[in-house]
Amino acid sequence: MRFPQSFLVVSAYFLVMSGAQAAAIYSYVGNNFNQISDPTPPSGTYTGSMSVTGSFEVGSLLSPMSLADISGLVTSYSFNDGRQTLDDSNSDISSFTIEILGDGSVGEWRIDVRSPFSSPAFVGATFQRILTSDTSSLVTQDIGSIQECTAVSGSPASCSSTSLSDVGQVSLTPGTWSVVPIPAAVWLFGSALGLMGWIRHRRPH
């Protein structure tokens, strides 16, 4: 029994799709800052209309896990605190720990990304939401901060002294995480349809 060529092509694509894992984008929207610290330097200030927002992408949906470092799984990220954006092109991961609950949602997390200090005028930044627990309380903070490097030493040059930090933060009012799965092989389906059309066009009439 001979199967039509188009059937075989589409079947092959669906087999690839069925084995492909879905990537996922985890996005965060924080609440507006309700605590502001504004020493000088650095210049500029946070305001009560700013907040921490951002997202990161991983190669597949995260399975339930206790708080763990997932730095090696993060393929891209971008976070903003109202004054700047730090992403994988202009900063480094200092800490990227996260807890995934049984329903797939995000529990505790601590994400700390920082721009490298390379000259006295360079501004570094930290975005983080910290959950720390002890026997009496659970403290939740969204923090955006900026430090100005005031002295550089070493080779390659790195910051050896910083000014006081500008800080915007919100306490005890957690923001919201959402997750969007991205089928890794969705584009294959479109390619299969296109190839099917090409085969039909090439078939003699």
BAFI-3210 file (N, C-alpha, C; in Angstrom, 3 decimals, decimal comma, padded with zeros to 6 digits):
// residues 205
n [1|2|3|4|5|6|7|8|9|10|11|12|13|14|15|16|17|18|19|20|21|22|23|24|25|26|27|28|29|30|31|32|33|34|35|36|37|38|39|40|41|42|43|44|45|46|47|48|49|50|51|52|53|54|55|56|57|58|59|60|61|62|63|64|65|66|67|68|69|70|71|72|73|74|75|76|77|78|79|80|81|82|83|84|85|86|87|88|89|90|91|92|93|94|95|96|97|98|99|100|101|102|103|104|105|106|107|108|109|110|111|112|113|114|115|116|117|118|119|120|121|122|123|124|125|126|127|128|129|130|131|132|133|134|135|136|137|138|139|140|141|142|143|144|145|146|147|148|149|150|151|152|153|154|155|156|157|158|159|160|161|162|163|164|165|166|167|168|169|170|171|172|173|174|175|176|177|178|179|180|181|182|183|184|185|186|187|188|189|190|191|192|193|194|195|196|197|198|199|200|201|202|203|204|205]
n.u [000,857|000,717|001,428|000,328|002,771|002,637|001,228|003,082|005,107|003,843|003,148|005,667|006,526|004,666|005,411|007,916|007,093|005,568|007,473|008,860|009,902|008,234|009,199|009,263|007,997|008,358|006,734|006,750|004,931|005,235|004,149|003,652|006,397|006,668|008,438|011,123|014,515|016,861|019,765|022,580|025,592|023,918|022,636|019,166|016,009|013,912|010,343|006,961|005,412|006,727|007,847|008,931|009,248|009,306|010,779|011,678|013,133|012,998|014,167|012,253|009,091|009,196|009,573|007,854|009,642|011,795|013,168|015,659|018,732|018,496|020,109|021,588|019,606|018,292|017,606|017,241|016,641|014,928|014,635|013,038|013,031|011,682|013,490|015,565|016,575|017,662|019,140|020,011|021,956|023,328|024,053|024,806|023,976|023,608|022,261|019,822|017,385|014,625|011,359|009,132|005,800|003,441|001,322|002,540|002,958|004,833|006,587|008,446|011,117|014,271|015,826|018,607|020,207|022,961|024,543|027,807|030,558|032,642|033,952|034,621|032,358|030,371|027,209|025,837|023,361|020,688|018,120|015,708|013,606|012,991|012,394|012,396|012,353|011,648|011,263|009,229|008,151|007,358|009,063|008,623|009,919|010,086|012,691|014,369|017,491|020,191|023,636|026,456|029,652|032,548|035,242|037,866|039,710|042,393|043,075|041,500|039,764|037,766|035,031|035,864|034,861|031,787|029,087|026,462|023,325|020,633|017,346|014,345|011,538|009,051|007,186|005,800|003,678|003,206|003,933|002,752|003,199|003,215|002,926|003,800|003,599|005,673|005,370|007,979|008,171|006,279|006,679|007,391|005,020|003,811|005,729|005,368|002,832|003,379|005,225|003,599|001,868|003,695|004,403|001,977|001,778|003,891|003,123|002,225|-000,423]
n.v [-001,202|002,093|005,219|008,591|011,029|013,521|012,929|011,365|013,241|015,178|013,537|012,848|015,335|015,782|013,751|014,655|017,006|015,963|014,912|017,068|019,342|021,941|025,283|027,985|031,085|033,006|035,515|038,582|040,892|043,497|045,325|048,899|050,859|051,539|052,470|054,640|055,388|057,939|058,864|061,111|061,076|058,413|060,360|061,207|059,554|057,072|056,588|056,579|055,592|053,672|050,275|046,837|044,911|042,162|039,354|035,927|033,349|029,843|026,610|024,610|023,917|024,495|021,989|021,003|022,092|022,535|025,582|026,538|026,952|028,087|029,100|027,966|027,104|029,224|030,881|033,430|036,769|039,643|042,503|045,271|048,303|050,680|052,694|051,669|049,039|045,773|043,132|039,965|040,860|043,003|042,631|040,540|037,392|037,255|035,946|033,449|032,034|029,885|028,714|026,193|025,470|022,755|023,068|024,247|026,956|029,901|029,967|030,852|033,117|034,398|036,702|038,135|040,341|041,964|044,814|044,926|046,569|048,825|051,230|054,441|056,011|054,268|052,834|050,575|047,991|046,421|044,093|042,604|040,245|039,361|036,690|035,861|033,716|033,260|032,110|033,736|035,445|036,274|037,851|039,912|041,401|043,600|044,887|047,563|048,864|051,242|051,760|053,890|053,605|054,501|054,159|052,469|049,482|047,113|044,670|042,909|046,084|046,690|047,514|048,942|050,461|051,888|054,291|055,299|053,583|054,285|053,377|051,681|050,191|047,695|046,417|043,467|043,152|041,131|040,720|039,480|036,415|034,966|032,345|031,341|028,781|027,816|026,120|024,209|023,374|024,588|026,091|024,143|022,952|024,886|024,892|022,329|022,473|024,318|022,853|020,774|022,128|022,853|020,353|019,576|021,517|020,807|018,344|016,499|017,547]
n.w [000,000|-001,010|000,363|-000,088|-001,022|000,202|002,522|003,919|004,393|006,052|008,184|009,169|010,125|012,165|013,920|014,753|016,027|018,123|019,806|020,664|023,170|024,994|025,039|027,452|028,661|031,464|033,126|034,989|036,965|039,059|042,022|042,495|043,739|047,219|048,972|049,004|048,475|048,199|047,890|047,161|045,306|043,341|040,479|039,772|040,525|042,047|041,792|043,123|041,116|039,787|039,185|039,556|036,716|034,400|032,597|031,910|029,875|029,413|028,273|028,477|030,109|033,588|036,006|039,062|041,895|044,735|046,152|044,001|042,160|038,926|036,985|034,878|033,174|032,095|029,160|028,152|029,413|030,778|032,700|034,283|036,155|036,081|035,722|034,273|032,042|032,386|030,714|029,093|027,390|028,428|031,051|033,924|035,460|038,853|040,870|040,527|041,583|042,157|043,057|042,114|042,320|042,959|041,132|039,015|039,230|040,306|043,320|045,997|045,215|044,043|042,209|040,913|039,012|037,524|036,163|034,811|036,435|034,876|034,551|036,150|035,651|035,108|035,651|037,896|038,447|040,252|040,264|042,213|043,812|046,973|049,070|052,320|055,067|058,528|061,910|062,751|060,801|057,360|054,914|052,187|049,338|046,584|044,734|043,195|042,251|042,043|041,718|041,780|040,437|042,131|042,248|040,531|040,043|039,374|036,729|034,264|034,518|037,376|039,556|042,632|044,612|045,636|045,430|047,741|047,437|045,196|045,832|045,091|046,403|047,224|049,817|051,262|049,511|047,231|043,716|040,517|038,856|035,592|033,154|029,895|027,696|024,920|022,095|020,846|018,235|016,625|014,349|012,583|011,801|010,197|008,184|007,193|006,051|004,053|002,523|001,705|000,007|-001,963|-002,983|-004,081|-006,049|-007,686|-008,593|-011,473|-013,641]
ca.u [000,000|001,521|000,829|000,684|003,997|002,289|000,849|004,303|005,812|003,137|003,264|007,006|006,564|003,903|006,207|008,915|006,402|005,095|008,598|009,526|009,490|007,803|009,890|008,298|008,356|007,798|006,678|006,428|004,464|005,244|003,370|004,422|007,238|006,117|009,558|012,121|015,736|017,417|020,985|023,289|025,115|023,816|021,568|017,904|015,303|012,738|009,083|005,899|004,723|007,613|007,764|009,755|008,581|010,307|010,489|012,800|012,738|013,720|013,953|011,050|008,367|009,875|008,853|007,821|010,938|012,042|013,966|016,892|019,393|018,214|020,897|021,997|018,451|017,742|018,140|017,219|015,868|014,882|013,935|013,003|012,543|011,166|014,587|016,493|016,315|018,813|018,836|021,174|022,957|024,061|024,206|025,134|023,167|024,276|021,478|018,570|016,801|013,162|010,598|007,952|004,828|002,860|000,455|003,338|003,121|006,063|006,468|009,499|012,140|015,234|016,513|019,512|021,051|023,729|025,405|029,191|031,216|033,822|034,613|034,035|031,062|029,411|026,194|025,419|021,976|020,227|016,679|015,492|012,514|013,562|011,521|013,151|011,438|012,205|010,233|008,167|007,564|007,775|009,311|008,604|010,332|010,550|013,691|015,191|018,517|021,265|024,833|027,462|031,003|033,351|036,672|038,122|041,059|042,625|043,128|040,696|039,243|036,500|034,688|036,327|034,128|030,544|028,345|025,229|022,402|019,228|016,542|012,892|011,095|007,694|007,230|004,623|002,619|003,819|003,397|002,119|003,891|002,428|003,784|003,257|004,380|005,921|005,717|009,259|008,123|005,122|007,077|007,450|003,697|003,662|006,599|004,761|001,750|003,992|005,806|002,491|001,417|004,715|004,285|000,788|002,069|004,818|002,516|001,693|-001,883]
ca.v [000,000|003,310|006,427|009,802|011,662|014,615|012,319|010,951|014,438|015,754|012,580|012,989|016,584|015,625|012,929|015,543|017,906|015,262|014,672|018,318|019,970|023,325|026,329|028,726|032,420|033,361|036,987|039,110|042,270|043,869|046,488|050,143|051,053|052,364|052,939|055,230|055,925|058,763|059,592|061,704|060,456|058,813|061,291|060,556|058,975|056,227|057,220|055,655|055,060|052,667|048,927|045,826|044,021|041,454|037,996|035,101|032,210|028,590|025,709|023,788|024,263|024,051|021,015|021,374|021,963|023,449|026,725|026,033|027,810|027,667|029,955|027,228|026,804|030,471|031,183|034,876|037,455|041,104|043,076|046,723|048,830|052,017|053,594|051,011|047,639|044,875|041,862|039,103|041,494|044,080|042,350|039,167|036,805|037,066|034,906|033,167|030,882|029,915|027,552|025,907|024,720|021,583|023,445|024,889|028,384|030,291|030,202|031,773|033,340|035,497|036,966|039,267|040,529|043,187|045,264|044,927|047,860|048,852|052,534|055,239|056,595|053,217|052,618|049,188|047,893|045,151|043,867|041,356|040,082|038,482|036,119|035,192|033,315|032,821|031,501|034,654|036,259|036,102|039,182|039,932|042,699|043,859|045,941|048,047|049,728|051,730|052,229|054,501|053,178|055,684|053,843|051,280|048,941|045,804|044,489|044,006|047,017|046,384|048,516|048,618|051,280|052,417|055,263|054,782|053,142|054,648|052,155|051,703|048,852|047,514|045,335|042,743|043,100|040,419|040,886|038,317|035,676|034,195|031,533|031,057|027,758|028,074|024,856|024,383|022,993|025,148|026,532|022,971|022,707|025,801|024,428|021,137|022,911|024,920|021,792|020,049|022,926|022,772|019,030|019,598|022,356|020,099|017,110|016,702|017,594]
ca.w [000,000|-001,124|000,927|-000,827|-000,535|001,116|003,798|004,603|004,845|007,202|009,294|009,731|010,879|013,398|014,818|015,346|016,934|019,313|020,693|021,021|024,415|024,842|025,787|028,260|029,115|032,762|033,184|036,318|037,104|040,465|042,440|042,539|044,912|048,291|049,794|048,116|049,056|047,125|048,228|046,025|044,067|041,937|040,132|039,435|041,665|041,827|042,198|043,492|039,928|039,185|039,754|038,891|035,767|033,614|032,164|031,501|029,051|029,607|027,144|028,681|031,329|034,797|036,823|040,478|042,571|045,841|045,750|043,409|041,185|037,552|036,097|033,686|032,328|031,554|027,827|027,994|030,450|030,717|033,844|034,300|037,433|035,858|035,355|033,365|031,697|032,340|030,048|028,921|026,533|029,101|032,478|034,295|036,530|040,131|041,544|039,811|042,272|042,023|043,516|041,310|043,117|042,317|040,018|037,986|039,491|040,986|044,748|046,397|044,191|044,197|040,950|041,093|037,824|037,735|035,082|035,304|036,613|034,015|034,605|037,251|035,293|034,800|036,682|038,065|038,896|040,784|040,418|042,923|044,752|047,980|050,088|053,366|056,144|059,802|062,745|063,131|059,748|055,981|054,377|050,730|048,823|045,222|044,855|042,090|042,847|041,189|042,400|040,923|040,768|042,446|042,121|039,726|040,233|038,794|035,282|033,727|035,513|038,036|040,553|043,980|045,580|045,074|046,222|048,309|046,394|045,032|045,971|045,097|046,790|047,743|050,790|051,733|048,506|046,113|042,373|039,891|037,797|034,621|032,299|028,568|026,980|023,500|021,436|020,181|016,828|015,939|013,008|011,697|011,252|009,071|007,115|006,603|005,170|002,884|001,709|001,089|-001,123|-003,009|-003,610|-004,949|-007,211|-008,553|-009,105|-012,838|-013,752]
c.u [000,888|000,758|001,227|001,912|003,696|001,912|002,089|005,065|005,167|003,227|004,619|007,109|005,815|004,652|007,278|008,269|006,002|006,222|009,273|008,989|009,118|008,705|008,833|008,865|007,611|007,878|006,209|005,981|004,381|004,338|004,262|005,206|006,530|007,187|010,669|013,318|016,480|018,631|021,605|024,795|024,503|022,666|020,312|017,262|014,220|011,505|008,064|005,101|005,557|007,458|008,737|008,874|009,662|009,875|011,785|012,271|013,624|013,335|012,757|010,379|009,089|008,995|008,822|009,162|010,972|012,961|015,335|017,438|019,131|019,002|021,239|020,857|017,913|018,405|018,122|016,404|015,900|014,059|014,073|012,470|012,012|012,227|015,545|016,025|017,635|018,376|020,121|022,233|023,797|024,280|024,529|024,196|024,036|023,589|020,181|017,981|015,286|012,565|009,383|007,025|004,225|001,963|001,201|003,570|004,420|005,785|007,490|010,488|013,072|016,008|017,327|020,403|021,714|024,536|026,829|029,734|032,492|034,544|033,972|032,652|029,986|028,459|025,812|024,006|021,666|018,707|016,527|014,191|012,971|012,460|012,404|012,210|012,227|011,044|009,051|007,497|008,077|007,890|009,399|008,965|010,570|011,512|014,275|016,229|019,577|022,418|025,774|028,840|031,881|034,855|036,829|039,538|041,168|042,700|042,642|040,054|037,917|036,272|035,140|035,629|032,894|029,957|027,198|024,253|021,104|018,432|015,069|012,437|009,645|007,725|005,845|003,451|003,171|003,144|002,878|003,007|002,873|003,390|003,068|004,131|004,520|006,290|006,963|009,186|006,895|005,461|007,150|006,101|003,444|004,515|006,006|003,644|002,308|004,574|004,727|001,978|002,392|004,628|003,087|001,038|002,953|004,204|001,947|000,176|-002,338]
c.v [001,245|004,496|007,615|010,454|012,768|014,085|011,935|012,144|015,011|014,829|012,698|014,246|016,452|014,744|013,766|016,450|017,219|015,012|015,932|018,865|021,424|024,232|027,099|030,084|032,699|034,877|037,446|040,565|042,579|045,050|047,724|050,266|051,928|052,813|053,403|055,706|056,665|059,558|060,201|061,610|059,092|059,779|060,523|059,945|058,017|057,001|056,138|055,127|053,991|051,332|048,023|044,989|043,279|040,060|037,247|033,900|031,018|027,633|024,801|024,234|023,702|023,094|021,484|021,113|022,892|024,562|026,259|027,020|027,270|028,495|029,249|026,919|028,042|030,794|032,677|035,480|038,948|041,601|044,594|047,199|050,252|053,002|052,981|049,598|046,885|043,578|041,088|039,701|042,530|043,840|040,878|038,695|036,642|035,953|034,700|031,892|031,012|028,618|027,403|025,004|023,578|021,896|024,169|026,369|028,639|030,553|031,242|031,961|034,463|035,608|038,238|039,333|041,891|043,533|045,341|046,348|047,867|050,190|053,359|055,791|055,534|052,999|051,147|049,129|046,494|045,147|042,588|041,390|039,026|037,985|035,408|034,867|032,978|032,299|032,421|035,362|035,843|037,494|039,099|041,323|042,617|045,023|046,279|048,964|050,098|052,184|052,849|054,053|054,416|055,412|052,518|050,801|047,612|045,817|043,075|044,838|046,544|047,393|048,064|049,444|051,864|053,474|054,565|054,467|053,927|053,355|052,498|050,313|048,870|046,284|044,761|042,755|042,437|040,742|039,561|037,728|035,048|033,432|031,237|029,994|028,132|026,751|025,028|024,119|023,520|025,551|025,357|022,695|023,604|025,374|023,213|021,522|023,518|023,872|020,987|020,799|022,872|021,450|018,989|020,413|021,632|018,865|017,389|016,648|016,712]
c.w [000,000|-000,541|000,069|-000,200|000,461|002,488|004,594|005,164|006,094|008,404|009,974|010,584|012,193|014,397|015,503|016,379|018,217|020,300|021,173|022,333|024,160|025,664|026,577|028,632|030,421|032,902|034,557|036,240|038,597|040,753|042,505|043,844|045,950|049,281|048,844|048,930|047,951|047,603|046,970|046,269|044,347|041,693|039,745|040,658|041,196|042,271|042,526|042,313|039,222|039,891|039,016|037,979|034,994|033,246|031,928|030,725|029,378|028,485|027,268|029,963|032,543|035,586|038,268|041,148|043,767|045,337|045,271|042,399|039,781|036,540|034,789|032,734|031,623|030,219|027,520|029,134|030,198|031,900|033,834|035,640|037,298|035,427|034,341|033,086|031,697|031,694|029,817|028,005|027,268|030,589|032,689|035,401|037,768|040,930|040,777|040,408|042,285|042,546|042,607|042,117|042,304|041,137|038,903|038,203|040,259|042,455|045,175|045,250|044,584|042,885|041,130|039,858|037,921|036,490|035,610|035,429|035,769|034,005|035,714|036,939|035,087|035,963|036,727|038,589|039,399|040,786|041,215|043,701|045,725|048,904|051,089|054,509|057,407|060,640|062,993|061,955|058,373|055,374|052,866|050,246|047,316|045,320|043,485|042,690|041,820|042,070|041,378|041,390|040,982|042,375|041,389|039,991|039,513|037,283|034,956|034,844|036,074|039,140|041,940|045,049|044,912|045,995|046,939|047,187|046,405|045,105|045,849|045,478|047,258|048,643|051,059|050,754|047,242|044,786|041,837|038,805|036,858|033,739|030,990|027,903|025,505|022,847|020,583|018,688|016,108|014,519|012,045|011,054|010,042|007,898|006,418|005,649|003,898|001,955|001,012|-000,145|-002,279|-003,749|-004,549|-006,210|-008,205|-009,187|-010,491|-012,856|-014,893]
res [m|r|f|p|q|s|f|l|v|v|s|a|y|f|l|v|m|s|g|a|q|a|a|a|i|y|s|y|v|g|n|n|f|n|q|i|s|d|p|t|p|p|s|g|t|y|t|g|s|m|s|v|t|g|s|f|e|v|g|s|l|l|s|p|m|s|l|a|d|i|s|g|l|v|t|s|y|s|f|n|d|g|r|q|t|l|d|d|s|n|s|d|i|s|s|f|t|i|e|i|l|g|d|g|s|v|g|e|w|r|i|d|v|r|s|p|f|s|s|p|a|f|v|g|a|t|f|q|r|i|l|t|s|d|t|s|s|l|v|t|q|d|i|g|s|i|q|e|c|t|a|v|s|g|s|p|a|s|c|s|s|t|s|l|s|d|v|g|q|v|s|l|t|p|g|t|w|s|v|v|p|i|p|a|a|v|w|l|f|g|s|a|l|g|l|m|g|w|i|r|h|r|r|p|h]
***
